[in-house]
Amino acid sequence: MRSWKRRVLPAVVGALLVVGASSPASAAPRERAVLAPTRAACEAFADYFQVEYLVAFASTFAGIGDKQKAEATRAEIRDTFHLLLSPKLEQVTRTLADGSDPALSKLFVRQAKGFARGVALLEGVGLTKQQIQKLSELDLKPETDLQQVVGDVNLDKAELKRAVKKFASSATSIDLNQATSRERRAFAAAGTACGVFPADVTCSQVVTTDEAAALLGVPATAKNEDGTCTYTGPPDKSRDAAELAVDVYESSLAFDRIAGSAQSQSVPGVGDAAVAVDGFSSFSSVKTCGRTLIVKQGERTVVVAACTGDTLPSTEALAGIATNVLARSGEG
């Protein structure tokens, strides 16, 4: 069964990543070097992406039936959550504006102004300073239930609906898809530098289909899925097809973020540090089957996830894949 995560990711950054990744090499000399974000900006970028991912998840599956009504429902959900999370998003975008490349600074200044209007609207419908502060300090996780966040706010529904309509007029200023091509490239570069997005690698070079087939126990087909190198076996009607996924990040911050978000078991003998977690978790997909290994070496992080049916892949097998990926992705 196709992972729900693969349906949500394009709604968040798909268009931006495509523009950033598909810029022709011939255009590179005309582009100045992008300034690396500060550590504070990288932490804010991770928060920003997490919020946008959760908002996209809440809205993607909304609305069944008439296409026009469904889109209106999704838009209302996006605007509602953006409004309620404006205190958090204003704080995050201001940090990004201060610590990012000038091209991104302009983008996040625009967004910060839009979210500041959201904060004012929340105050106008009765939220106290303490409630605003609580919303600004939310520690959002993949498992966060945004419906509970809405319930905790406890606003009058009619007043909230009117505030959402007013806030919708700010939608253009906070819409990532309204960014310029230069901003999109800078956004993709910042996400990669911060270890939020996987690096652009040639999948056939980091893991061959023969190596993937040896681990999965079945013939494998390779493709790049939203930045993740995926190797899948033949379709299986009774369960998910066998799958191997590999993400390569150009930052050790990815290890801290990914390994720190789940209960894990330390794995010695691979990289500078490594942990294994139950379940299949990559940038583009999450499933309950299988096992995932997260490895840090220097400033690189490699994630190897595998689902092999009824048996768990061994940490040794995943470590072998990760060791090869680290060696090959570091070549040249």
Disulfide bonds with the S-S distance in Angstrom:
Cys42-Cys194 2.10
Cys203-Cys229 2.05
Cys289-Cys307 2.03
